[in-house]
Amino acid sequence: MDVFWTLPPVSRTITAATVAVSALVYGGVLSVYPLLFASEYMWRLPPQIWRVVTAFLVTKPKLSIILDPYFLYTYASSLETESPRFTAPGDFFTYLVFVGLLIVASSGLALQGYFFLQPLTLALAYTYSQDNPHRKVSFFILTFDAMYLPYSMLFLTFVLEGPGAAMHQSMGLFAAHAFDFLTRIWPTFGGGKNYIQTPMFVKRAFGADNPAPRQRGYGTAIPPRDATAAPGAQRATGRGFGFGGQWNGRGPGRRLGGE
């Protein structure tokens, strides 16, 4: 348990929930029907809104009970701890919420899908590949650049499960690209504004009010000092302290080597 609590918080929570729910479903303890997404149940009273979440927590059967959580945690934890996109508290959580809502709208409402873990994993793999296009990754027995990872996953689904399953999974690619476009491509190259910002209450929930150095894949992120800190700590003024007061930086004006 000590090791578990040292893992990235969002990644460990969603992966643990996926393992627990899937084990209960395939162990015969839970019925899968109250967990799947069905739009008609969303409009009944009371609305069964938990289906929006539980539809992301059920793996495919057999070997996928192991592989799906493995891929989920691998790409989620890498993004949560290493990605330069998610440097502020709660940024990665905001990304997951945005991507998840687009997957529900596209795969669930538009294509009448029931489960969303595979689209979510593909979305994570796509964002991971955008951050690390030339990093070598292993996918089953193949090793290649990460830029090809999401398309390899989509092709494998097409071969093993058919075009319908691949279409549903591709909605994760759509959602992740939409996030990339709205937060990076459009503001950087189109002159637009990034409207997907992490709300302050989410930042506070992830510790923004209690800043501490955070380990990142490329170093340690040190939060900036509060603007209300002591004036001497805010900026360098060129002044120092001498024998009994402040030194204004002026000297007697002697030349180097002179007297």
C-alpha positions as CSV (number, residue, x, y, z in Angstrom):
1,M,0.0,0.0,0.0
2,D,2.9,2.3,0.6
3,V,4.0,1.9,-3.0
4,F,0.4,2.5,-4.2
5,W,0.2,5.9,-2.5
6,T,3.4,7.0,-4.1
7,L,2.0,6.6,-7.6
8,P,0.5,9.5,-9.6
9,P,-2.9,10.1,-8.0
10,V,-5.2,10.4,-11.0
11,S,-3.5,7.4,-12.8
12,R,-3.5,5.1,-9.8
13,T,-7.1,5.9,-9.0
14,I,-8.6,5.3,-12.4
15,T,-6.5,2.1,-12.9
16,A,-7.3,0.7,-9.5
17,A,-11.0,1.4,-10.1
18,T,-10.8,-0.3,-13.5
19,V,-9.2,-3.4,-12.1
20,A,-11.6,-3.6,-9.2
21,V,-14.8,-3.1,-11.2
22,S,-13.7,-5.4,-14.0
23,A,-12.7,-8.2,-11.6
24,L,-16.1,-7.9,-9.9
25,V,-17.9,-8.1,-13.2
26,Y,-16.0,-11.0,-14.7
27,G,-16.0,-12.8,-11.3
28,G,-19.8,-12.7,-11.3
29,V,-20.2,-10.4,-8.3
30,L,-21.5,-7.4,-10.2
31,S,-23.9,-7.4,-13.2
32,V,-22.5,-5.5,-16.2
33,Y,-25.8,-4.0,-17.2
34,P,-26.1,-1.2,-14.6
35,L,-22.5,-0.1,-15.5
36,L,-22.8,0.2,-19.3
37,F,-23.7,3.5,-21.0
38,A,-27.2,3.7,-22.3
39,S,-28.5,7.1,-23.3
40,E,-32.2,6.2,-22.6
41,Y,-31.3,5.7,-18.9
42,M,-29.9,9.2,-18.7
43,W,-33.3,10.9,-19.3
44,R,-35.2,8.8,-16.8
45,L,-36.0,10.0,-13.2
46,P,-33.8,9.7,-11.3
47,P,-31.1,9.9,-14.1
48,Q,-28.5,7.2,-13.9
49,I,-25.6,9.5,-14.3
50,W,-23.1,7.1,-12.8
51,R,-23.1,5.3,-16.1
52,V,-21.0,8.1,-17.6
53,V,-18.2,7.1,-15.3
54,T,-18.6,3.3,-15.0
55,A,-18.6,2.8,-18.7
56,F,-14.9,3.8,-18.6
57,L,-14.1,1.2,-15.9
58,V,-14.9,-2.1,-17.6
59,T,-12.2,-3.9,-19.7
60,K,-12.7,-6.5,-22.3
61,P,-12.7,-10.2,-21.1
62,K,-9.9,-12.7,-20.9
63,L,-6.4,-11.4,-21.4
64,S,-7.7,-7.8,-21.7
65,I,-8.4,-7.8,-18.0
66,I,-4.6,-7.5,-17.6
67,L,-3.6,-5.7,-20.8
68,D,-6.2,-2.9,-20.7
69,P,-5.3,-1.6,-17.2
70,Y,-1.6,-2.0,-18.1
71,F,-1.8,0.2,-21.2
72,L,-4.2,2.6,-19.3
73,Y,-1.7,3.1,-16.4
74,T,1.4,3.2,-18.7
75,Y,0.3,6.2,-20.8
76,A,-1.8,7.9,-18.1
77,S,1.1,8.0,-15.6
78,S,3.6,9.1,-18.2
79,L,1.4,12.0,-19.1
80,E,0.6,12.9,-15.5
81,T,4.3,13.0,-14.4
82,E,6.2,13.9,-17.5
83,S,4.1,15.8,-20.0
84,P,4.9,19.6,-20.4
85,R,1.2,20.1,-21.1
86,F,0.2,19.3,-17.5
87,T,2.4,21.3,-15.2
88,A,-0.2,22.9,-12.9
89,P,-2.1,21.0,-10.3
90,G,-5.3,19.4,-11.8
91,D,-4.3,19.9,-15.4
92,F,-4.2,16.2,-16.2
93,F,-7.6,15.7,-14.5
94,T,-9.1,18.5,-16.7
95,Y,-7.7,16.8,-19.7
96,L,-9.3,13.5,-18.7
97,V,-12.7,15.2,-18.1
98,F,-12.6,17.0,-21.5
99,V,-11.5,13.9,-23.4
100,G,-14.0,11.7,-21.6
101,L,-16.9,14.0,-22.3
102,L,-16.1,14.1,-26.0
103,I,-15.9,10.3,-26.0
104,V,-19.3,10.0,-24.4
105,A,-20.8,12.4,-26.9
106,S,-19.2,10.7,-30.0
107,S,-18.9,7.0,-29.1
108,G,-21.8,6.9,-26.7
109,L,-24.5,9.3,-28.0
110,A,-23.6,9.4,-31.7
111,L,-22.5,5.8,-32.3
112,Q,-24.5,4.2,-29.5
113,G,-21.4,2.7,-27.8
114,Y,-21.6,1.0,-24.4
115,F,-18.1,1.0,-23.0
116,F,-15.4,3.6,-23.3
117,L,-12.1,2.3,-21.9
118,Q,-10.6,1.5,-25.3
119,P,-11.3,5.0,-26.7
120,L,-9.8,6.5,-23.5
121,T,-6.7,4.4,-23.7
122,L,-6.3,5.4,-27.4
123,A,-6.7,9.1,-26.5
124,L,-3.9,8.7,-23.9
125,A,-1.7,6.9,-26.3
126,Y,-2.2,9.7,-28.9
127,T,-1.4,12.5,-26.5
128,Y,1.7,10.5,-25.3
129,S,2.8,10.1,-28.9
130,Q,2.5,13.8,-29.6
131,D,4.7,14.5,-26.6
132,N,7.2,11.8,-27.5
133,P,7.1,11.2,-31.2
134,H,10.5,9.6,-31.5
135,R,10.6,7.7,-28.3
136,K,10.9,3.9,-28.9
137,V,7.9,2.0,-27.6
138,S,7.1,-1.8,-27.6
139,F,3.7,-2.9,-28.7
140,F,3.4,-6.7,-28.2
141,I,6.4,-8.0,-30.3
142,L,7.1,-4.8,-32.3
143,T,9.2,-1.8,-31.4
144,F,8.8,1.5,-33.3
145,D,8.6,5.3,-32.8
146,A,5.8,6.4,-30.5
147,M,4.2,8.5,-33.3
148,Y,2.9,5.3,-34.8
149,L,1.5,3.9,-31.6
150,P,-2.2,5.0,-31.7
151,Y,-2.5,4.0,-35.3
152,S,-1.0,0.6,-34.5
153,M,-3.5,0.1,-31.7
154,L,-6.4,1.1,-34.0
155,F,-5.2,-1.2,-36.7
156,L,-5.0,-4.1,-34.3
157,T,-8.6,-3.5,-33.2
158,F,-9.7,-3.3,-36.8
159,V,-8.1,-6.7,-37.6
160,L,-9.2,-8.5,-34.4
161,E,-12.7,-7.1,-33.8
162,G,-13.8,-5.5,-37.0
163,P,-14.5,-2.0,-38.4
164,G,-17.3,-1.3,-35.9
165,A,-15.1,-1.7,-32.8
166,A,-12.3,0.3,-34.6
167,M,-14.8,3.1,-35.3
168,H,-15.8,3.4,-31.6
169,Q,-12.1,3.3,-30.5
170,S,-11.2,6.0,-33.0
171,M,-13.4,8.4,-31.1
172,G,-10.6,8.5,-28.5
173,L,-8.3,9.7,-31.3
174,F,-10.8,12.4,-32.2
175,A,-11.1,13.6,-28.6
176,A,-7.4,13.8,-28.0
177,H,-6.8,15.6,-31.2
178,A,-9.5,18.1,-30.4
179,F,-7.8,18.8,-27.1
180,D,-4.5,19.2,-28.8
181,F,-6.0,21.5,-31.4
182,L,-7.9,23.7,-28.9
183,T,-5.1,24.0,-26.4
184,R,-1.9,24.1,-28.6
185,I,-2.4,24.3,-32.3
186,W,-5.1,27.0,-32.5
187,P,-3.6,29.3,-29.8
188,T,0.0,28.9,-31.2
189,F,-0.5,28.9,-34.9
190,G,-4.0,30.3,-35.4
191,G,-3.8,33.3,-33.0
192,G,-6.8,32.0,-31.0
193,K,-7.3,31.7,-27.3
194,N,-7.1,28.6,-25.1
195,Y,-10.5,28.3,-23.5
196,I,-9.7,24.9,-21.8
197,Q,-8.3,26.1,-18.5
198,T,-8.2,24.2,-15.2
199,P,-10.8,25.7,-12.9
200,M,-9.5,27.1,-9.6
201,F,-11.5,24.7,-7.5
202,V,-9.9,21.8,-9.3
203,K,-6.4,23.3,-8.7
204,R,-7.2,23.7,-5.1
205,A,-8.4,20.1,-4.9
206,F,-5.0,19.0,-6.2
207,G,-3.0,21.1,-3.8
208,A,-2.6,24.5,-5.4
209,D,-3.1,26.1,-2.0
210,N,-0.3,24.1,-0.6
211,P,2.5,24.3,-3.3
212,A,5.4,22.0,-3.0
213,P,8.1,20.9,-5.5
214,R,6.7,18.3,-7.9
215,Q,8.9,15.7,-9.5
216,R,8.6,15.8,-13.3
217,G,10.1,13.6,-16.0
218,Y,12.3,16.5,-17.1
219,G,13.2,17.8,-13.6
220,T,11.6,19.2,-10.5
221,A,8.9,21.9,-10.9
222,I,9.2,24.6,-8.2
223,P,6.0,26.6,-7.7
224,P,6.5,30.4,-7.9
225,R,6.6,32.4,-4.7
226,D,3.5,34.2,-3.6
227,A,3.3,37.8,-4.6
228,T,2.7,38.7,-1.0
229,A,6.1,37.4,0.0
230,A,8.7,39.7,1.6
231,P,9.7,42.5,-0.8
232,G,13.3,41.6,-0.6
233,A,12.5,38.1,-2.0
234,Q,10.5,39.3,-5.0
235,R,13.1,40.9,-7.1
236,A,16.8,41.9,-7.2
237,T,17.1,45.6,-6.7
238,G,20.9,46.0,-7.0
239,R,21.2,46.9,-3.3
240,G,23.0,45.2,-0.6
241,F,23.8,45.6,3.1
242,G,27.0,47.2,4.5
243,F,28.1,48.1,8.0
244,G,24.9,49.3,9.6
245,G,22.6,50.0,6.7
246,Q,21.8,49.5,3.1
247,W,24.4,49.9,0.5
248,N,23.3,51.9,-2.5
249,G,25.7,50.2,-4.9
250,R,28.1,53.2,-5.2
251,G,31.8,53.0,-4.4
252,P,34.7,55.4,-4.3
253,G,35.1,55.1,-8.1
254,R,38.7,53.8,-8.1
255,R,40.1,52.1,-11.2
256,L,41.1,48.5,-11.1
257,G,44.8,48.4,-10.2
258,G,44.8,52.0,-9.0
259,E,44.9,53.4,-5.5
